[in-house]
Amino acid sequence: MARELERALDLLTGRRRRAAAAAARAGGPATVELRLSNLERQLDELKSRINGLLFVLAGAVATQVILKLFG
């Protein structure tokens, strides 16, 4: 299942890269829009990673508090 998902993501990102390359060759406003959409996607990914790190940090702090109280 995970490999199928990885293949699908690779296929999707490959299509986006080809579309970006084609738009870059064509030039014009489409290139700017494509770059902005890529930037938005990367920013969303960064936000999700930061949220994940904060969740792990909160879990570690909660674990330490519980261990101190009952340990």
mmCIF file of the N, C-alpha and C atoms, coordinates in Angstrom:
data_MODEL
# 
_entry.id   MODEL 
# 
loop_
_atom_site.group_PDB 
_atom_site.id 
_atom_site.type_symbol 
_atom_site.label_atom_id 
_atom_site.label_alt_id 
_atom_site.label_comp_id 
_atom_site.label_asym_id 
_atom_site.label_entity_id 
_atom_site.label_seq_id 
_atom_site.pdbx_PDB_ins_code 
_atom_site.Cartn_x 
_atom_site.Cartn_y 
_atom_site.Cartn_z 
_atom_site.occupancy 
_atom_site.B_iso_or_equiv 
_atom_site.pdbx_formal_charge 
_atom_site.auth_seq_id 
_atom_site.auth_comp_id 
_atom_site.auth_asym_id 
_atom_site.auth_atom_id 
_atom_site.pdbx_PDB_model_num 
ATOM 1   N N  . MET A 1 1  ? 0.816 -1.181 0.000   1.00 0.00 ? 1  MET A N  1 
ATOM 2   C CA . MET A 1 1  ? 0.000 0.000  0.000   1.00 0.00 ? 1  MET A CA 1 
ATOM 3   C C  . MET A 1 1  ? 0.868 1.255  0.000   1.00 0.00 ? 1  MET A C  1 
ATOM 4   N N  . ALA A 1 2  ? 1.909 1.268  0.834   1.00 0.00 ? 2  ALA A N  1 
ATOM 5   C CA . ALA A 1 2  ? 2.771 2.442  0.925   1.00 0.00 ? 2  ALA A CA 1 
ATOM 6   C C  . ALA A 1 2  ? 3.529 2.656  -0.379  1.00 0.00 ? 2  ALA A C  1 
ATOM 7   N N  . ARG A 1 3  ? 3.959 1.565  -0.996  1.00 0.00 ? 3  ARG A N  1 
ATOM 8   C CA . ARG A 1 3  ? 4.680 1.702  -2.269  1.00 0.00 ? 3  ARG A CA 1 
ATOM 9   C C  . ARG A 1 3  ? 3.778 2.237  -3.363  1.00 0.00 ? 3  ARG A C  1 
ATOM 10  N N  . GLU A 1 4  ? 2.524 1.801  -3.368  1.00 0.00 ? 4  GLU A N  1 
ATOM 11  C CA . GLU A 1 4  ? 1.588 2.308  -4.364  1.00 0.00 ? 4  GLU A CA 1 
ATOM 12  C C  . GLU A 1 4  ? 1.362 3.798  -4.173  1.00 0.00 ? 4  GLU A C  1 
ATOM 13  N N  . LEU A 1 5  ? 1.281 4.221  -2.914  1.00 0.00 ? 5  LEU A N  1 
ATOM 14  C CA . LEU A 1 5  ? 1.099 5.635  -2.612  1.00 0.00 ? 5  LEU A CA 1 
ATOM 15  C C  . LEU A 1 5  ? 2.330 6.442  -3.037  1.00 0.00 ? 5  LEU A C  1 
ATOM 16  N N  . GLU A 1 6  ? 3.522 5.889  -2.773  1.00 0.00 ? 6  GLU A N  1 
ATOM 17  C CA . GLU A 1 6  ? 4.749 6.560  -3.183  1.00 0.00 ? 6  GLU A CA 1 
ATOM 18  C C  . GLU A 1 6  ? 4.814 6.694  -4.701  1.00 0.00 ? 6  GLU A C  1 
ATOM 19  N N  . ARG A 1 7  ? 4.440 5.648  -5.416  1.00 0.00 ? 7  ARG A N  1 
ATOM 20  C CA . ARG A 1 7  ? 4.441 5.712  -6.883  1.00 0.00 ? 7  ARG A CA 1 
ATOM 21  C C  . ARG A 1 7  ? 3.465 6.760  -7.388  1.00 0.00 ? 7  ARG A C  1 
ATOM 22  N N  . ALA A 1 8  ? 2.291 6.810  -6.771  1.00 0.00 ? 8  ALA A N  1 
ATOM 23  C CA . ALA A 1 8  ? 1.288 7.797  -7.193  1.00 0.00 ? 8  ALA A CA 1 
ATOM 24  C C  . ALA A 1 8  ? 1.787 9.213  -6.937  1.00 0.00 ? 8  ALA A C  1 
ATOM 25  N N  . LEU A 1 9  ? 2.439 9.429  -5.794  1.00 0.00 ? 9  LEU A N  1 
ATOM 26  C CA . LEU A 1 9  ? 2.982 10.750 -5.496  1.00 0.00 ? 9  LEU A CA 1 
ATOM 27  C C  . LEU A 1 9  ? 4.116 11.110 -6.447  1.00 0.00 ? 9  LEU A C  1 
ATOM 28  N N  . ASP A 1 10 ? 4.975 10.146 -6.751  1.00 0.00 ? 10 ASP A N  1 
ATOM 29  C CA . ASP A 1 10 ? 6.045 10.399 -7.710  1.00 0.00 ? 10 ASP A CA 1 
ATOM 30  C C  . ASP A 1 10 ? 5.483 10.763 -9.075  1.00 0.00 ? 10 ASP A C  1 
ATOM 31  N N  . LEU A 1 11 ? 4.450 10.058 -9.487  1.00 0.00 ? 11 LEU A N  1 
ATOM 32  C CA . LEU A 1 11 ? 3.820 10.346 -10.766 1.00 0.00 ? 11 LEU A CA 1 
ATOM 33  C C  . LEU A 1 11 ? 3.224 11.742 -10.768 1.00 0.00 ? 11 LEU A C  1 
ATOM 34  N N  . LEU A 1 12 ? 2.554 12.093 -9.677  1.00 0.00 ? 12 LEU A N  1 
ATOM 35  C CA . LEU A 1 12 ? 1.928 13.407 -9.582  1.00 0.00 ? 12 LEU A CA 1 
ATOM 36  C C  . LEU A 1 12 ? 2.976 14.516 -9.584  1.00 0.00 ? 12 LEU A C  1 
ATOM 37  N N  . THR A 1 13 ? 4.024 14.361 -8.789  1.00 0.00 ? 13 THR A N  1 
ATOM 38  C CA . THR A 1 13 ? 5.055 15.398 -8.746  1.00 0.00 ? 13 THR A CA 1 
ATOM 39  C C  . THR A 1 13 ? 5.812 15.464 -10.061 1.00 0.00 ? 13 THR A C  1 
ATOM 40  N N  . GLY A 1 14 ? 5.964 14.337 -10.720 1.00 0.00 ? 14 GLY A N  1 
ATOM 41  C CA . GLY A 1 14 ? 6.612 14.341 -12.039 1.00 0.00 ? 14 GLY A CA 1 
ATOM 42  C C  . GLY A 1 14 ? 5.798 15.127 -13.043 1.00 0.00 ? 14 GLY A C  1 
ATOM 43  N N  . ARG A 1 15 ? 4.488 14.985 -12.998 1.00 0.00 ? 15 ARG A N  1 
ATOM 44  C CA . ARG A 1 15 ? 3.620 15.742 -13.897 1.00 0.00 ? 15 ARG A CA 1 
ATOM 45  C C  . ARG A 1 15 ? 3.706 17.228 -13.606 1.00 0.00 ? 15 ARG A C  1 
ATOM 46  N N  . ARG A 1 16 ? 3.753 17.570 -12.327 1.00 0.00 ? 16 ARG A N  1 
ATOM 47  C CA . ARG A 1 16 ? 3.856 18.991 -11.959 1.00 0.00 ? 16 ARG A CA 1 
ATOM 48  C C  . ARG A 1 16 ? 5.182 19.571 -12.440 1.00 0.00 ? 16 ARG A C  1 
ATOM 49  N N  . ARG A 1 17 ? 6.251 18.793 -12.308 1.00 0.00 ? 17 ARG A N  1 
ATOM 50  C CA . ARG A 1 17 ? 7.556 19.286 -12.756 1.00 0.00 ? 17 ARG A CA 1 
ATOM 51  C C  . ARG A 1 17 ? 7.574 19.477 -14.263 1.00 0.00 ? 17 ARG A C  1 
ATOM 52  N N  . ARG A 1 18 ? 6.975 18.542 -14.985 1.00 0.00 ? 18 ARG A N  1 
ATOM 53  C CA . ARG A 1 18 ? 6.926 18.692 -16.448 1.00 0.00 ? 18 ARG A CA 1 
ATOM 54  C C  . ARG A 1 18 ? 6.082 19.891 -16.839 1.00 0.00 ? 18 ARG A C  1 
ATOM 55  N N  . ALA A 1 19 ? 4.978 20.092 -16.129 1.00 0.00 ? 19 ALA A N  1 
ATOM 56  C CA . ALA A 1 19 ? 4.137 21.266 -16.403 1.00 0.00 ? 19 ALA A CA 1 
ATOM 57  C C  . ALA A 1 19 ? 4.884 22.552 -16.078 1.00 0.00 ? 19 ALA A C  1 
ATOM 58  N N  . ALA A 1 20 ? 5.654 22.535 -14.998 1.00 0.00 ? 20 ALA A N  1 
ATOM 59  C CA . ALA A 1 20 ? 6.429 23.717 -14.627 1.00 0.00 ? 20 ALA A CA 1 
ATOM 60  C C  . ALA A 1 20 ? 7.504 24.009 -15.669 1.00 0.00 ? 20 ALA A C  1 
ATOM 61  N N  . ALA A 1 21 ? 8.151 22.957 -16.153 1.00 0.00 ? 21 ALA A N  1 
ATOM 62  C CA . ALA A 1 21 ? 9.181 23.144 -17.171 1.00 0.00 ? 21 ALA A CA 1 
ATOM 63  C C  . ALA A 1 21 ? 8.568 23.671 -18.462 1.00 0.00 ? 21 ALA A C  1 
ATOM 64  N N  . ALA A 1 22 ? 7.420 23.159 -18.836 1.00 0.00 ? 22 ALA A N  1 
ATOM 65  C CA . ALA A 1 22 ? 6.756 23.627 -20.054 1.00 0.00 ? 22 ALA A CA 1 
ATOM 66  C C  . ALA A 1 22 ? 6.326 25.083 -19.900 1.00 0.00 ? 22 ALA A C  1 
ATOM 67  N N  . ALA A 1 23 ? 5.828 25.442 -18.731 1.00 0.00 ? 23 ALA A N  1 
ATOM 68  C CA . ALA A 1 23 ? 5.421 26.825 -18.500 1.00 0.00 ? 23 ALA A CA 1 
ATOM 69  C C  . ALA A 1 23 ? 6.633 27.750 -18.483 1.00 0.00 ? 23 ALA A C  1 
ATOM 70  N N  . ALA A 1 24 ? 7.742 27.271 -17.943 1.00 0.00 ? 24 ALA A N  1 
ATOM 71  C CA . ALA A 1 24 ? 8.958 28.090 -17.917 1.00 0.00 ? 24 ALA A CA 1 
ATOM 72  C C  . ALA A 1 24 ? 9.467 28.334 -19.329 1.00 0.00 ? 24 ALA A C  1 
ATOM 73  N N  . ARG A 1 25 ? 9.362 27.328 -20.185 1.00 0.00 ? 25 ARG A N  1 
ATOM 74  C CA . ARG A 1 25 ? 9.775 27.510 -21.585 1.00 0.00 ? 25 ARG A CA 1 
ATOM 75  C C  . ARG A 1 25 ? 8.855 28.489 -22.286 1.00 0.00 ? 25 ARG A C  1 
ATOM 76  N N  . ALA A 1 26 ? 7.566 28.428 -21.967 1.00 0.00 ? 26 ALA A N  1 
ATOM 77  C CA . ALA A 1 26 ? 6.598 29.320 -22.604 1.00 0.00 ? 26 ALA A CA 1 
ATOM 78  C C  . ALA A 1 26 ? 6.742 30.734 -22.060 1.00 0.00 ? 26 ALA A C  1 
ATOM 79  N N  . GLY A 1 27 ? 7.118 30.860 -20.784 1.00 0.00 ? 27 GLY A N  1 
ATOM 80  C CA . GLY A 1 27 ? 7.289 32.170 -20.155 1.00 0.00 ? 27 GLY A CA 1 
ATOM 81  C C  . GLY A 1 27 ? 5.951 32.816 -19.869 1.00 0.00 ? 27 GLY A C  1 
ATOM 82  N N  . GLY A 1 28 ? 6.001 34.046 -19.405 1.00 0.00 ? 28 GLY A N  1 
ATOM 83  C CA . GLY A 1 28 ? 4.776 34.798 -19.178 1.00 0.00 ? 28 GLY A CA 1 
ATOM 84  C C  . GLY A 1 28 ? 4.188 34.611 -17.804 1.00 0.00 ? 28 GLY A C  1 
ATOM 85  N N  . PRO A 1 29 ? 2.945 35.084 -17.625 1.00 0.00 ? 29 PRO A N  1 
ATOM 86  C CA . PRO A 1 29 ? 2.298 35.052 -16.311 1.00 0.00 ? 29 PRO A CA 1 
ATOM 87  C C  . PRO A 1 29 ? 2.046 33.640 -15.788 1.00 0.00 ? 29 PRO A C  1 
ATOM 88  N N  . ALA A 1 30 ? 1.921 32.678 -16.687 1.00 0.00 ? 30 ALA A N  1 
ATOM 89  C CA . ALA A 1 30 ? 1.672 31.304 -16.231 1.00 0.00 ? 30 ALA A CA 1 
ATOM 90  C C  . ALA A 1 30 ? 2.829 30.813 -15.375 1.00 0.00 ? 30 ALA A C  1 
ATOM 91  N N  . THR A 1 31 ? 4.034 31.238 -15.701 1.00 0.00 ? 31 THR A N  1 
ATOM 92  C CA . THR A 1 31 ? 5.209 30.836 -14.921 1.00 0.00 ? 31 THR A CA 1 
ATOM 93  C C  . THR A 1 31 ? 5.127 31.392 -13.510 1.00 0.00 ? 31 THR A C  1 
ATOM 94  N N  . VAL A 1 32 ? 4.730 32.635 -13.388 1.00 0.00 ? 32 VAL A N  1 
ATOM 95  C CA . VAL A 1 32 ? 4.616 33.250 -12.058 1.00 0.00 ? 32 VAL A CA 1 
ATOM 96  C C  . VAL A 1 32 ? 3.544 32.541 -11.248 1.00 0.00 ? 32 VAL A C  1 
ATOM 97  N N  . GLU A 1 33 ? 2.409 32.264 -11.860 1.00 0.00 ? 33 GLU A N  1 
ATOM 98  C CA . GLU A 1 33 ? 1.334 31.568 -11.152 1.00 0.00 ? 33 GLU A CA 1 
ATOM 99  C C  . GLU A 1 33 ? 1.775 30.179 -10.711 1.00 0.00 ? 33 GLU A C  1 
ATOM 100 N N  . LEU A 1 34 ? 2.507 29.499 -11.567 1.00 0.00 ? 34 LEU A N  1 
ATOM 101 C CA . LEU A 1 34 ? 2.985 28.157 -11.230 1.00 0.00 ? 34 LEU A CA 1 
ATOM 102 C C  . LEU A 1 34 ? 3.984 28.215 -10.083 1.00 0.00 ? 34 LEU A C  1 
ATOM 103 N N  . ARG A 1 35 ? 4.859 29.194 -10.128 1.00 0.00 ? 35 ARG A N  1 
ATOM 104 C CA . ARG A 1 35 ? 5.827 29.341 -9.036  1.00 0.00 ? 35 ARG A CA 1 
ATOM 105 C C  . ARG A 1 35 ? 5.119 29.659 -7.724  1.00 0.00 ? 35 ARG A C  1 
ATOM 106 N N  . LEU A 1 36 ? 4.116 30.513 -7.791  1.00 0.00 ? 36 LEU A N  1 
ATOM 107 C CA . LEU A 1 36 ? 3.358 30.832 -6.577  1.00 0.00 ? 36 LEU A CA 1 
ATOM 108 C C  . LEU A 1 36 ? 2.627 29.609 -6.039  1.00 0.00 ? 36 LEU A C  1 
ATOM 109 N N  . SER A 1 37 ? 2.049 28.818 -6.916  1.00 0.00 ? 37 SER A N  1 
ATOM 110 C CA . SER A 1 37 ? 1.345 27.614 -6.442  1.00 0.00 ? 37 SER A CA 1 
ATOM 111 C C  . SER A 1 37 ? 2.324 26.621 -5.828  1.00 0.00 ? 37 SER A C  1 
ATOM 112 N N  . ASN A 1 38 ? 3.519 26.505 -6.409  1.00 0.00 ? 38 ASN A N  1 
ATOM 113 C CA . ASN A 1 38 ? 4.543 25.624 -5.829  1.00 0.00 ? 38 ASN A CA 1 
ATOM 114 C C  . ASN A 1 38 ? 4.986 26.144 -4.465  1.00 0.00 ? 38 ASN A C  1 
ATOM 115 N N  . LEU A 1 39 ? 5.135 27.457 -4.355  1.00 0.00 ? 39 LEU A N  1 
ATOM 116 C CA . LEU A 1 39 ? 5.525 28.053 -3.083  1.00 0.00 ? 39 LEU A CA 1 
ATOM 117 C C  . LEU A 1 39 ? 4.453 27.827 -2.020  1.00 0.00 ? 39 LEU A C  1 
ATOM 118 N N  . GLU A 1 40 ? 3.192 27.970 -2.403  1.00 0.00 ? 40 GLU A N  1 
ATOM 119 C CA . GLU A 1 40 ? 2.095 27.722 -1.472  1.00 0.00 ? 40 GLU A CA 1 
ATOM 120 C C  . GLU A 1 40 ? 2.092 26.275 -1.000  1.00 0.00 ? 40 GLU A C  1 
ATOM 121 N N  . ARG A 1 41 ? 2.329 25.360 -1.929  1.00 0.00 ? 41 ARG A N  1 
ATOM 122 C CA . ARG A 1 41 ? 2.352 23.937 -1.575  1.00 0.00 ? 41 ARG A CA 1 
ATOM 123 C C  . ARG A 1 41 ? 3.498 23.641 -0.612  1.00 0.00 ? 41 ARG A C  1 
ATOM 124 N N  . GLN A 1 42 ? 4.664 24.229 -0.869  1.00 0.00 ? 42 GLN A N  1 
ATOM 125 C CA . GLN A 1 42 ? 5.803 24.017 0.015   1.00 0.00 ? 42 GLN A CA 1 
ATOM 126 C C  . GLN A 1 42 ? 5.556 24.627 1.392   1.00 0.00 ? 42 GLN A C  1 
ATOM 127 N N  . LEU A 1 43 ? 4.907 25.782 1.420   1.00 0.00 ? 43 LEU A N  1 
ATOM 128 C CA . LEU A 1 43 ? 4.584 26.414 2.695   1.00 0.00 ? 43 LEU A CA 1 
ATOM 129 C C  . LEU A 1 43 ? 3.598 25.563 3.490   1.00 0.00 ? 43 LEU A C  1 
ATOM 130 N N  . ASP A 1 44 ? 2.620 24.984 2.812   1.00 0.00 ? 44 ASP A N  1 
ATOM 131 C CA . ASP A 1 44 ? 1.672 24.097 3.495   1.00 0.00 ? 44 ASP A CA 1 
ATOM 132 C C  . ASP A 1 44 ? 2.387 22.878 4.069   1.00 0.00 ? 44 ASP A C  1 
ATOM 133 N N  . GLU A 1 45 ? 3.346 22.338 3.308   1.00 0.00 ? 45 GLU A N  1 
ATOM 134 C CA . GLU A 1 45 ? 4.112 21.189 3.794   1.00 0.00 ? 45 GLU A CA 1 
ATOM 135 C C  . GLU A 1 45 ? 4.933 21.575 5.018   1.00 0.00 ? 45 GLU A C  1 
ATOM 136 N N  . LEU A 1 46 ? 5.541 22.748 4.978   1.00 0.00 ? 46 LEU A N  1 
ATOM 137 C CA . LEU A 1 46 ? 6.325 23.221 6.117   1.00 0.00 ? 46 LEU A CA 1 
ATOM 138 C C  . LEU A 1 46 ? 5.451 23.399 7.351   1.00 0.00 ? 46 LEU A C  1 
ATOM 139 N N  . LYS A 1 47 ? 4.269 23.966 7.175   1.00 0.00 ? 47 LYS A N  1 
ATOM 140 C CA . LYS A 1 47 ? 3.343 24.141 8.286   1.00 0.00 ? 47 LYS A CA 1 
ATOM 141 C C  . LYS A 1 47 ? 2.961 22.798 8.900   1.00 0.00 ? 47 LYS A C  1 
ATOM 142 N N  . SER A 1 48 ? 2.705 21.812 8.052   1.00 0.00 ? 48 SER A N  1 
ATOM 143 C CA . SER A 1 48 ? 2.323 20.501 8.587   1.00 0.00 ? 48 SER A CA 1 
ATOM 144 C C  . SER A 1 48 ? 3.480 19.853 9.332   1.00 0.00 ? 48 SER A C  1 
ATOM 145 N N  . ARG A 1 49 ? 4.699 20.044 8.857   1.00 0.00 ? 49 ARG A N  1 
ATOM 146 C CA . ARG A 1 49 ? 5.860 19.484 9.562   1.00 0.00 ? 49 ARG A CA 1 
ATOM 147 C C  . ARG A 1 49 ? 6.056 20.162 10.913  1.00 0.00 ? 49 ARG A C  1 
ATOM 148 N N  . ILE A 1 50 ? 5.899 21.473 10.946  1.00 0.00 ? 50 ILE A N  1 
ATOM 149 C CA . ILE A 1 50 ? 6.036 22.195 12.214  1.00 0.00 ? 50 ILE A CA 1 
ATOM 150 C C  . ILE A 1 50 ? 4.953 21.760 13.192  1.00 0.00 ? 50 ILE A C  1 
ATOM 151 N N  . ASN A 1 51 ? 3.731 21.603 12.707  1.00 0.00 ? 51 ASN A N  1 
ATOM 152 C CA . ASN A 1 51 ? 2.647 21.133 13.574  1.00 0.00 ? 51 ASN A CA 1 
ATOM 153 C C  . ASN A 1 51 ? 2.954 19.745 14.119  1.00 0.00 ? 51 ASN A C  1 
ATOM 154 N N  . GLY A 1 52 ? 3.513 18.883 13.293  1.00 0.00 ? 52 GLY A N  1 
ATOM 155 C CA . GLY A 1 52 ? 3.892 17.551 13.744  1.00 0.00 ? 52 GLY A CA 1 
ATOM 156 C C  . GLY A 1 52 ? 4.966 17.603 14.823  1.00 0.00 ? 52 GLY A C  1 
ATOM 157 N N  . LEU A 1 53 ? 5.960 18.470 14.626  1.00 0.00 ? 53 LEU A N  1 
ATOM 158 C CA . LEU A 1 53 ? 7.018 18.610 15.635  1.00 0.00 ? 53 LEU A CA 1 
ATOM 159 C C  . LEU A 1 53 ? 6.465 19.144 16.954  1.00 0.00 ? 53 LEU A C  1 
ATOM 160 N N  . LEU A 1 54 ? 5.554 20.101 16.864  1.00 0.00 ? 54 LEU A N  1 
ATOM 161 C CA . LEU A 1 54 ? 4.946 20.634 18.092  1.00 0.00 ? 54 LEU A CA 1 
ATOM 162 C C  . LEU A 1 54 ? 4.128 19.570 18.811  1.00 0.00 ? 54 LEU A C  1 
ATOM 163 N N  . PHE A 1 55 ? 3.442 18.718 18.055  1.00 0.00 ? 55 PHE A N  1 
ATOM 164 C CA . PHE A 1 55 ? 2.671 17.641 18.650  1.00 0.00 ? 55 PHE A CA 1 
ATOM 165 C C  . PHE A 1 55 ? 3.596 16.660 19.369  1.00 0.00 ? 55 PHE A C  1 
ATOM 166 N N  . VAL A 1 56 ? 4.711 16.315 18.751  1.00 0.00 ? 56 VAL A N  1 
ATOM 167 C CA . VAL A 1 56 ? 5.678 15.396 19.380  1.00 0.00 ? 56 VAL A CA 1 
ATOM 168 C C  . VAL A 1 56 ? 6.261 16.040 20.633  1.00 0.00 ? 56 VAL A C  1 
ATOM 169 N N  . LEU A 1 57 ? 6.577 17.325 20.555  1.00 0.00 ? 57 LEU A N  1 
ATOM 170 C CA . LEU A 1 57 ? 7.126 18.028 21.710  1.00 0.00 ? 57 LEU A CA 1 
ATOM 171 C C  . LEU A 1 57 ? 6.116 18.061 22.857  1.00 0.00 ? 57 LEU A C  1 
ATOM 172 N N  . ALA A 1 58 ? 4.866 18.354 22.554  1.00 0.00 ? 58 ALA A N  1 
ATOM 173 C CA . ALA A 1 58 ? 3.836 18.372 23.596  1.00 0.00 ? 58 ALA A CA 1 
ATOM 174 C C  . ALA A 1 58 ? 3.668 16.988 24.209  1.00 0.00 ? 58 ALA A C  1 
ATOM 175 N N  . GLY A 1 59 ? 3.744 15.949 23.404  1.00 0.00 ? 59 GLY A N  1 
ATOM 176 C CA . GLY A 1 59 ? 3.649 14.592 23.930  1.00 0.00 ? 59 GLY A CA 1 
ATOM 177 C C  . GLY A 1 59 ? 4.809 14.252 24.854  1.00 0.00 ? 59 GLY A C  1 
ATOM 178 N N  . ALA A 1 60 ? 6.010 14.695 24.478  1.00 0.00 ? 60 ALA A N  1 
ATOM 179 C CA . ALA A 1 60 ? 7.181 14.436 25.310  1.00 0.00 ? 60 ALA A CA 1 
ATOM 180 C C  . ALA A 1 60 ? 7.080 15.179 26.640  1.00 0.00 ? 60 ALA A C  1 
ATOM 181 N N  . VAL A 1 61 ? 6.621 16.417 26.590  1.00 0.00 ? 61 VAL A N  1 
ATOM 182 C CA . VAL A 1 61 ? 6.462 17.189 27.831  1.00 0.00 ? 61 VAL A CA 1 
ATOM 183 C C  . VAL A 1 61 ? 5.402 16.545 28.717  1.00 0.00 ? 61 VAL A C  1 
ATOM 184 N N  . ALA A 1 62 ? 4.284 16.146 28.133  1.00 0.00 ? 62 ALA A N  1 
ATOM 185 C CA . ALA A 1 62 ? 3.226 15.503 28.918  1.00 0.00 ? 62 ALA A CA 1 
ATOM 186 C C  . ALA A 1 62 ? 3.731 14.204 29.544  1.00 0.00 ? 62 ALA A C  1 
ATOM 187 N N  . THR A 1 63 ? 4.505 13.453 28.797  1.00 0.00 ? 63 THR A N  1 
ATOM 188 C CA . THR A 1 63 ? 5.064 12.204 29.320  1.00 0.00 ? 63 THR A CA 1 
ATOM 189 C C  . THR A 1 63 ? 5.976 12.471 30.505  1.00 0.00 ? 63 THR A C  1 
ATOM 190 N N  . GLN A 1 64 ? 6.830 13.483 30.377  1.00 0.00 ? 64 GLN A N  1 
ATOM 191 C CA . GLN A 1 64 ? 7.737 13.809 31.478  1.00 0.00 ? 64 GLN A CA 1 
ATOM 192 C C  . GLN A 1 64 ? 6.972 14.271 32.717  1.00 0.00 ? 64 GLN A C  1 
ATOM 193 N N  . VAL A 1 65 ? 5.932 15.048 32.520  1.00 0.00 ? 65 VAL A N  1 
ATOM 194 C CA . VAL A 1 65 ? 5.117 15.505 33.660  1.00 0.00 ? 65 VAL A CA 1 
ATOM 195 C C  . VAL A 1 65 ? 4.458 14.318 34.348  1.00 0.00 ? 65 VAL A C  1 
ATOM 196 N N  . ILE A 1 66 ? 3.909 13.406 33.573  1.00 0.00 ? 66 ILE A N  1 
ATOM 197 C CA . ILE A 1 66 ? 3.253 12.222 34.153  1.00 0.00 ? 66 ILE A CA 1 
ATOM 198 C C  . ILE A 1 66 ? 4.259 11.361 34.904  1.00 0.00 ? 66 ILE A C  1 
ATOM 199 N N  . LEU A 1 67 ? 5.454 11.203 34.308  1.00 0.00 ? 67 LEU A N  1 
ATOM 200 C CA . LEU A 1 67 ? 6.489 10.405 34.982  1.00 0.00 ? 67 LEU A CA 1 
ATOM 201 C C  . LEU A 1 67 ? 6.938 11.057 36.288  1.00 0.00 ? 67 LEU A C  1 
ATOM 202 N N  . LYS A 1 68 ? 7.039 12.373 36.309  1.00 0.00 ? 68 LYS A N  1 
ATOM 203 C CA . LYS A 1 68 ? 7.433 13.063 37.535  1.00 0.00 ? 68 LYS A CA 1 
ATOM 204 C C  . LYS A 1 68 ? 6.352 12.956 38.621  1.00 0.00 ? 68 LYS A C  1 
ATOM 205 N N  . LEU A 1 69 ? 5.094 13.020 38.197  1.00 0.00 ? 69 LEU A N  1 
ATOM 206 C CA . LEU A 1 69 ? 4.007 12.959 39.164  1.00 0.00 ? 69 LEU A CA 1 
ATOM 207 C C  . LEU A 1 69 ? 3.816 11.556 39.729  1.00 0.00 ? 69 LEU A C  1 
ATOM 208 N N  . PHE A 1 70 ? 3.892 10.549 38.881  1.00 0.00 ? 70 PHE A N  1 
ATOM 209 C CA . PHE A 1 70 ? 3.596 9.180  39.321  1.00 0.00 ? 70 PHE A CA 1 
ATOM 210 C C  . PHE A 1 70 ? 4.821 8.281  39.386  1.00 0.00 ? 70 PHE A C  1 
ATOM 211 N N  . GLY A 1 71 ? 5.971 8.787  39.096  1.00 0.00 ? 71 GLY A N  1 
ATOM 212 C CA . GLY A 1 71 ? 7.169 7.950  39.034  1.00 0.00 ? 71 GLY A CA 1 
ATOM 213 C C  . GLY A 1 71 ? 7.945 7.875  40.289  1.00 0.00 ? 71 GLY A C  1 
# 
